[in-house]
Amino acid sequence: MAKNLGGADRVVRIIAGIVLAVLAYLGVLPGVATIIMAVVAAYLIISGLLGRCIFYKMADVDTSIQEQPYSTTDDRAGF
């Protein structure tokens, strides 16, 4: 699977994942909510480090900057 996360998106995911992981470690929420928070934190950190998001893939979203080929011809003229 190709990378589909841009630089800013990756940084935000990693920071949010670390914050959620710390909150889960501290046990701010009781019971199952802590486990769910830890799983979401792990997913955010892993997807941020790898630059790939399965949910973005399913929604056909790509925030990465991909190089567009440079064209010297004008395709609008119909030539």
N, C-alpha and C positions, 0 to 999 in steps of 0.2 A: 504494500500500500504506500502510495506517495505521500510526502509530507503535505499537510493541509493547514498547519498553524503558522501564523506569522510571528515575528519576534515579540511584539507587544502582547499578543495573545498568550504566548508561552510564558512570559514573565508574570503576567497576571495570574495564570493558572498555578504556577509554582508558588507564588506568594500566598494565594488563597489556600492552596493545599497545605502549606506549612502552618498557616494560621489554624485551619480546621484540625490538623494533626495535633497541634499543641492543645487546642480546646478539648479534643477527644482524650488526650493523655491526662489532662487535668480533671476530666470527668464532670464537665460543666453541666451536661444534660444526663439524666438518669437512664439506665437500662439500654434498651434497643437503640435509642437515638444516638448513643455514643458509638455503637458499632456501625450504624449507618454513616455517621459523620466520619469515622475512620476509613470506611470503604471509599467514600466520596473523596476524602483527602488523598488517599493512595492513588485513585484514578487520576485526579488532577495533577499530582506530582509526576506520575509516570507519563501521562499524555503530554505534559509540558516539556519533560526531558526528551521524549522521543519525537515530538513535533507532529504527532498524528492523533486524530480524534475520530473514533468510530461513529459518534453521533453526527459530527460534521460530514463524514463520508456518506451517511445515510440521507442527510438533508441536502447533499451536494453543495456544501459551503466550503470555500477555500479562502483563508485569510492570509496565506503566504504570498509573498511577492514573487511572481514567476516572470522570468525574462521573456519578453515578447520579441519575436523575430523582427528585425528592422527591414523595411521594404522601401526600395527606392522608386517603385512604380506606383502610379496612381490608378487604383482599381476602379475608381468611380467613372472614369472616362469610357470604359467598356472596350479598351484596346487589348 
